[in-house]
């Protein structure tokens, strides 16, 4: 992904022609600002069919009141609070409504499951970490407590950015909503310089207008609101405890397979209980627990995996299913998630497998919060099996095309997404260090040349499985995204090759994509309306998008018989 800093993104927003409808966020802001955050990976979050609908938030006009793109140099007395004094540390789960900056302008979202840390000190001071829900600054706000009221003075330093050797400072301010003849925006409140919170039993509540007339806002040192801010914020006590495996649990290496992807996990049985460790690749030490019931393993939803600081959220296992529903707002059919109480897996003790019975109602989400689908990792129709290392030659499973964008002259490029499975044809997990893949164009083996693929230093024909140049050859687990800069061909193919420890190379079958929709369109399976003739994307304001960036879109496939199918999707 291309890197953006706060200032660079502000310029991009100012150049955009029209404001976008407020939508729920698809990323945590700290993941967008990869140069300034500890973890640059964007969250792969999906939400329900409600994700695109406007909330009750105020309508702002970001391109009539674009934030300034220059700021004064850092003040000498600018001091961030990066560590709180010694005190009583309370952990919360945070919910509320937030504004945030996306690539399409300022949007509004309700949020749940954020990590809240508040330190109460003996001198009646209070320190709140990461007060802006959608931009984890890693710093604290200082306030004072009197009775059950907490007062936060504004114009407190909250974030500092080094951009092209210049230092820029950002502050927390009380910002208020104002409308005029040119539109609506949030401005620093010149009548008050504090934000109030109230303690209600064990819960901390933002004690300001609940309808969004007042925000805890993120501003630059020129006094401009930068598009991030929270209101109606609630800090609820965090009482959930992570699953812990028994100390004497005998563990085995298993794998979990899903949608051509997969990884190793630890599995242990204790009586009728089964424990799975490492289901989340981001949290390899986290555990979930199920129960063996005859020929089934039942795994309850809502199990707490623990806090994930890099993503500033509390992580849960959430189980769900999918269904196609009519969306009155968009007047089309969309794929929606519905949460379930549990997932049932068919258990074969002799074969050592646990397998989902259905793709539609057997999804496991590694999820931010437990109130709704808002996930970091998706494990659809999982298949758990005892891990047996592959020895000797074996044939990899066939790749599958998932998207193809034809060459576009105005952009001078096209691209395609292809899933390259990590497994052989028998479902055994392969060592990806021994896997590579090749691209074919009209039956000819394709070579990536450095004069065309400028981030390469030498010619490449065999592409290592986990290789990326972070520009033209991108990866998202088993999915590879490849850009191309030529036209005049009829088909593109992808083949993977596994090379065993004794040097024997075995090829998969070649997956072909036919540009003119013959014989099968995407992948090797016929679409329900015939061949896929075109795929288009529109954003949530109805604008057609050439190449989806990170965010929520409507994907529309048009088939040979003229019928169409539309689904909501998230570009990663």
BELHU-V445845 format. One record per residue. N is the residue number from 1. SS is DSSP state (H for helix, E for strand, L for the rest). PHI is phi in whole degrees, 0 to 359 (NA if undefined). OMEGA is omega in degrees with one decimal (999 if undefined). Layout:
[[N:SS:PHI:OMEGA] [N:SS:PHI:OMEGA]]
This chain:
[[1:L:NA:177.0] [2:L:291:-177.9] [3:L:269:177.0] [4:L:227:169.8] [5:L:255:-178.3] [6:H:304:-178.2] [7:H:291:-180.0] [8:H:296:178.8] [9:H:293:179.1] [10:H:300:176.9] [11:H:299:-179.3] [12:H:299:179.9] [13:H:295:-176.9] [14:H:294:-178.3] [15:H:276:-179.3] [16:L:288:-168.9] [17:L:284:-173.3] [18:L:227:178.2] [19:L:288:-178.7] [20:L:254:174.4] [21:L:296:178.1] [22:L:295:179.7] [23:L:227:177.1] [24:L:285:-171.3] [25:L:286:176.4] [26:L:253:177.1] [27:L:220:166.2] [28:L:279:-173.2] [29:H:299:-178.0] [30:H:296:178.0] [31:H:280:177.3] [32:H:291:-177.0] [33:L:274:-172.4] [34:L:297:-177.6] [35:L:284:-172.7] [36:L:243:-177.3] [37:L:242:-175.8] [38:L:293:-177.8] [39:L:232:-172.3] [40:L:270:-177.3] [41:L:287:179.3] [42:L:283:177.7] [43:L:293:176.5] [44:L:266:-173.1] [45:L:253:174.7] [46:L:242:176.5] [47:L:231:-176.3] [48:L:282:-178.3] [49:H:296:176.4] [50:H:284:-168.4] [51:H:297:-176.0] [52:H:265:-173.5] [53:L:281:177.8] [54:L:299:174.0] [55:L:269:176.7] [56:L:275:-177.9] [57:L:290:177.1] [58:L:295:177.3] [59:L:273:-179.9] [60:L:251:-178.3] [61:L:243:-171.3] [62:L:295:-175.8] [63:L:263:168.2] [64:L:267:179.1] [65:L:232:-177.1] [66:L:295:177.4] [67:L:298:179.9] [68:L:296:-175.7] [69:L:259:174.5] [70:L:233:179.4] [71:L:226:179.0] [72:L:291:-180.0] [73:L:294:-175.1] [74:L:305:177.3] [75:L:284:-178.3] [76:L:294:-175.6] [77:L:264:-179.8] [78:L:283:-177.2] [79:L:231:175.4] [80:L:280:173.1] [81:L:264:-178.2] [82:L:264:175.1] [83:L:223:178.4] [84:L:274:175.0] [85:L:296:178.3] [86:L:296:-180.0] [87:L:183:178.8] [88:E:277:-176.5] [89:E:265:178.1] [90:E:247:178.8] [91:E:253:-176.4] [92:E:232:163.2] [93:E:250:-167.2] [94:E:250:175.4] [95:E:225:179.2] [96:E:159:177.3] [97:E:233:-174.9] [98:E:224:163.4] [99:E:261:178.9] [100:E:205:177.8] [101:E:266:173.8] [102:E:243:177.9] [103:L:291:-180.0] [104:L:246:177.3] [105:E:113:-177.2] [106:E:276:-177.7] [107:E:231:-179.3] [108:E:239:-179.0] [109:E:205:162.1] [110:E:282:179.6] [111:E:219:177.5] [112:E:217:170.7] [113:E:83:177.3] [114:E:291:175.0] [115:E:281:174.3] [116:E:242:175.8] [117:E:233:178.9] [118:E:231:-179.7] [119:E:250:178.1] [120:E:257:-175.8] [121:L:257:-176.1] [122:L:294:-178.7] [123:L:271:179.4] [124:L:68:171.1] [125:E:264:-177.7] [126:E:227:-179.8] [127:E:236:-177.6] [128:E:248:-178.4] [129:E:271:177.5] [130:L:49:-174.1] [131:L:288:176.8] [132:L:265:-169.1] [133:L:298:-174.0] [134:L:264:178.0] [135:L:212:-177.9] [136:L:283:-175.9] [137:L:277:-175.6] [138:L:76:-177.3] [139:L:236:-174.6] [140:E:242:165.1] [141:E:260:179.3] [142:E:253:175.3] [143:E:220:176.3] [144:E:234:-178.7] [145:E:245:176.1] [146:E:221:-173.9] [147:L:66:178.5] [148:L:252:-178.7] [149:E:242:176.7] [150:E:247:-179.9] [151:E:248:179.4] [152:E:251:173.5] [153:E:294:-179.3] [154:L:269:-172.1] [155:L:58:174.7] [156:E:267:175.3] [157:E:301:-177.5] [158:E:227:-175.6] [159:E:200:177.6] [160:E:226:-176.1] [161:E:235:173.5] [162:E:257:-176.3] [163:E:237:-179.5] [164:L:51:175.5] [165:L:69:173.4] [166:E:251:-179.1] [167:E:258:179.6] [168:E:236:-175.3] [169:E:248:178.7] [170:E:227:-171.6] [171:E:230:167.8] [172:E:271:-179.9] [173:E:226:167.9] [174:E:274:-179.7] [175:E:244:-175.8] [176:E:235:-176.0] [177:E:277:178.4] [178:E:222:175.6] [179:E:243:172.8] [180:E:215:-175.0] [181:L:295:-178.1] [182:L:265:-180.0] [183:E:143:-177.6] [184:E:219:-177.8] [185:E:198:174.8] [186:E:254:-179.4] [187:E:231:175.8] [188:E:301:-178.4] [189:L:286:179.5] [190:L:270:179.7] [191:L:256:-178.5] [192:L:209:-178.8] [193:L:232:178.0] [194:E:207:175.8] [195:E:239:-177.2] [196:E:254:167.3] [197:E:238:179.2] [198:E:235:173.4] [199:E:270:177.6] [200:E:238:-170.2] [201:L:58:-179.1] [202:L:261:-174.7] [203:E:252:179.4] [204:E:252:-173.3] [205:E:235:173.5] [206:E:294:-171.4] [207:L:260:178.0] [208:L:228:-179.3] [209:L:307:-175.8] [210:L:281:-176.7] [211:L:262:174.5] [212:L:93:174.6] [213:L:288:179.5] [214:E:231:177.4] [215:E:240:159.7] [216:E:279:-165.6] [217:E:251:179.8] [218:E:256:-172.4] [219:E:231:174.8] [220:E:272:-175.4] [221:L:275:166.8] [222:L:263:178.8] [223:L:91:179.7] [224:L:266:173.6] [225:E:291:-174.1] [226:E:264:175.0] [227:E:98:179.5] [228:E:243:178.2] [229:E:180:-175.5] [230:E:234:169.0] [231:E:210:-176.4] [232:E:52:-175.1] [233:E:277:178.9] [234:E:231:173.9] [235:E:258:-179.9] [236:E:262:-179.8] [237:E:303:178.6] [238:L:267:-176.4] [239:L:246:-179.1] [240:L:290:-179.0] [241:L:241:178.8] [242:L:294:174.0] [243:L:293:176.4] [244:L:241:178.4] [245:L:279:177.5] [246:L:301:-176.5] [247:L:296:-177.0] [248:L:262:-176.5] [249:L:292:175.9] [250:L:278:-172.8] [251:E:253:176.2] [252:E:232:173.6] [253:E:277:174.0] [254:E:235:170.8] [255:E:234:169.7] [256:E:240:-177.3] [257:E:243:-179.8] [258:E:199:174.6] [259:L:51:178.6] [260:L:81:178.8] [261:E:256:177.2] [262:E:164:179.0] [263:E:197:178.2] [264:E:282:172.9] [265:E:224:172.2] [266:E:256:179.4] [267:E:230:177.1] [268:E:219:-180.0] [269:E:245:177.3] [270:E:222:-173.5] [271:L:64:177.5] [272:L:269:180.0] [273:E:266:174.2] [274:E:232:-178.8] [275:E:242:177.3] [276:E:237:178.9] [277:E:250:177.3] [278:L:83:176.0] [279:L:303:173.3] [280:L:271:177.4] [281:L:291:178.3] [282:L:280:-178.8] [283:L:230:-173.2] [284:L:296:-179.2] [285:L:265:-179.5] [286:L:273:-175.0] [287:E:236:167.0] [288:E:235:-174.7] [289:E:229:174.6] [290:E:230:-179.4] [291:E:230:175.4] [292:E:278:-179.9] [293:E:228:-176.6] [294:L:66:178.9] [295:L:266:-179.6] [296:E:234:165.6] [297:E:245:-178.4] [298:E:254:-178.9] [299:E:243:-178.0] [300:E:291:173.8] [301:L:282:173.9] [302:L:85:179.1] [303:E:287:-176.8] [304:E:273:178.7] [305:E:268:179.9] [306:E:128:178.1] [307:E:278:176.5] [308:E:237:-171.3] [309:H:296:-178.5] [310:H:301:-179.4] [311:H:251:174.4] [312:L:55:-178.8] [313:E:212:170.9] [314:E:273:-170.7] [315:E:251:-179.8] [316:E:229:164.6] [317:E:274:177.0] [318:E:237:178.1] [319:E:257:-172.8] [320:E:203:171.9] [321:E:232:178.6] [322:E:234:176.0] [323:E:207:176.2] [324:E:265:-176.6] [325:E:230:174.7] [326:E:277:-179.1] [327:E:257:-179.2] [328:L:296:-177.3] [329:L:293:-178.9] [330:L:264:179.0] [331:L:54:176.9] [332:E:196:176.9] [333:E:279:178.5] [334:E:225:174.6] [335:E:271:-175.9] [336:E:237:173.3] [337:E:261:168.9] [338:E:230:-178.0] [339:E:280:178.3] [340:L:234:-179.2] [341:L:279:-174.4] [342:E:194:171.0] [343:E:237:178.4] [344:E:251:178.6] [345:E:242:174.0] [346:E:286:-173.3] [347:E:251:174.4] [348:E:243:-174.8] [349:L:294:-178.0] [350:L:289:-179.9] [351:L:279:-177.2] [352:L:58:176.3] [353:E:225:171.4] [354:E:226:-168.3] [355:E:230:176.2] [356:E:293:-177.6] [357:L:277:-173.8] [358:L:213:175.6] [359:L:284:-172.0] [360:L:287:-175.6] [361:L:237:-175.1] [362:L:224:177.1] [363:E:246:175.6] [364:E:247:178.8] [365:E:255:163.2] [366:E:271:-156.8] [367:E:240:171.3] [368:E:277:-175.7] [369:L:77:-177.1] [370:L:234:-176.2] [371:L:272:-178.1] [372:L:204:177.9] [373:L:286:-178.1] [374:L:202:-157.8] [375:E:249:176.4] [376:E:265:179.8] [377:E:222:178.4] [378:E:243:177.6] [379:E:238:-173.3] [380:E:264:179.9] [381:L:44:-173.2] [382:L:292:172.4] [383:E:233:176.3] [384:E:264:176.1] [385:E:210:177.8] [386:E:302:-176.2] [387:L:275:173.4] [388:L:241:-178.6] [389:L:302:177.6] [390:L:283:177.6] [391:L:238:-179.5] [392:L:84:-176.2] [393:L:288:175.7] [394:L:204:-175.8] [395:L:266:178.4] [396:E:291:174.4] [397:L:294:-175.1] [398:L:286:174.6] [399:L:298:179.3] [400:E:222:174.0] [401:E:285:177.0] [402:E:244:177.7] [403:E:198:175.8] [404:E:219:173.1] [405:E:251:-179.5] [406:E:296:177.5] [407:E:303:180.0] [408:E:242:-174.8] [409:L:296:-178.4] [410:L:294:178.0] [411:L:264:-178.2] [412:L:71:-176.8] [413:E:195:166.9] [414:E:218:176.0] [415:E:202:176.2] [416:E:215:174.7] [417:E:248:178.8] [418:E:223:177.3] [419:E:269:178.1] [420:L:251:-174.3] [421:L:299:175.6] [422:L:271:-170.8] [423:E:237:173.3] [424:E:273:-175.2] [425:L:293:178.1] [426:L:264:177.8] [427:L:86:178.3] [428:L:276:-180.0] [429:E:289:-179.5] [430:L:255:173.6] [431:L:287:-175.1] [432:H:293:174.2] [433:H:294:-179.4] [434:H:255:-179.7] [435:E:250:165.6] [436:E:219:177.8] [437:E:223:179.7] [438:E:233:175.3] [439:E:252:175.5] [440:E:240:174.9] [441:E:237:-176.6] [442:L:49:175.8] [443:L:73:179.1] [444:E:259:177.4] [445:E:296:-174.7] [446:L:266:176.1] [447:L:244:173.2] [448:E:275:-178.8] [449:L:256:-177.4] [450:L:298:179.4] [451:L:288:176.6] [452:L:257:176.5] [453:L:257:-163.8] [454:L:289:177.8] [455:L:268:172.9] [456:L:265:178.9] [457:L:256:178.0] [458:L:206:179.1] [459:L:300:179.9] [460:E:220:174.2] [461:L:248:174.6] [462:L:273:-177.1] [463:E:265:177.4] [464:E:304:-171.5] [465:L:306:-175.1] [466:L:261:-177.6] [467:L:282:169.6] [468:L:213:171.5] [469:L:259:178.5] [470:L:62:179.8] [471:L:214:-177.7] [472:L:256:179.3] [473:E:237:-172.9] [474:E:243:-178.8] [475:E:226:170.4] [476:E:220:-174.5] [477:L:67:-178.8] [478:L:278:-178.9] [479:E:269:178.1] [480:E:247:178.3] [481:E:247:-173.2] [482:E:239:174.3] [483:E:265:176.6] [484:E:225:-170.2] [485:L:230:-178.5] [486:L:211:178.7] [487:L:219:177.0] [488:L:85:178.7] [489:L:240:-177.7] [490:L:257:-177.5] [491:E:205:174.9] [492:E:234:179.2] [493:E:236:176.5] [494:E:226:178.4] [495:E:225:175.5] [496:E:254:-178.0] [497:E:223:175.7] [498:E:251:179.2] [499:E:250:-175.9] [500:L:288:-177.8] [501:L:296:178.2] [502:L:262:171.7] [503:L:88:179.9] [504:L:275:-179.0] [505:E:261:-179.9] [506:E:236:-176.8] [507:E:268:167.7] [508:L:281:166.6] [509:L:294:178.5] [510:L:272:171.7] [511:E:269:-177.6] [512:E:246:167.7] [513:E:244:-179.2] [514:E:263:-171.8] [515:L:300:-177.6] [516:L:269:175.1] [517:L:82:-179.6] [518:L:237:0.8] [519:L:270:-168.1] [520:L:226:-177.5] [521:L:69:-178.4] [522:L:296:174.5] [523:L:64:-177.1] [524:L:240:-179.1] [525:L:251:179.8] [526:L:288:176.1] [527:E:286:-172.9] [528:L:292:177.4] [529:L:258:-175.7] [530:E:106:-178.8] [531:L:292:175.2] [532:E:282:-178.7] [533:E:269:179.2] [534:E:202:175.4] [535:E:229:178.1] [536:E:235:178.9] [537:E:232:171.3] [538:E:230:176.3] [539:L:278:-172.8] [540:L:283:171.9] [541:L:257:176.9] [542:L:91:179.4] [543:L:281:176.6] [544:E:285:-177.0] [545:E:245:-179.4] [546:L:291:178.3] [547:L:227:-178.3] [548:L:302:169.7] [549:L:270:-179.7] [550:L:291:178.0] [551:E:152:-176.1] [552:E:264:-177.1] [553:E:220:169.6] [554:E:255:178.2] [555:E:260:-178.7] [556:E:241:175.0] [557:E:260:175.6] [558:E:253:-175.1] [559:E:262:-174.9] [560:L:299:-178.4] [561:L:272:177.0] [562:L:91:178.4] [563:L:285:-178.6] [564:E:230:174.7] [565:E:223:-178.4] [566:E:237:176.0] [567:E:222:171.3] [568:E:282:178.7] [569:E:213:176.8] [570:E:244:172.8] [571:E:280:-174.7] [572:L:276:999]]
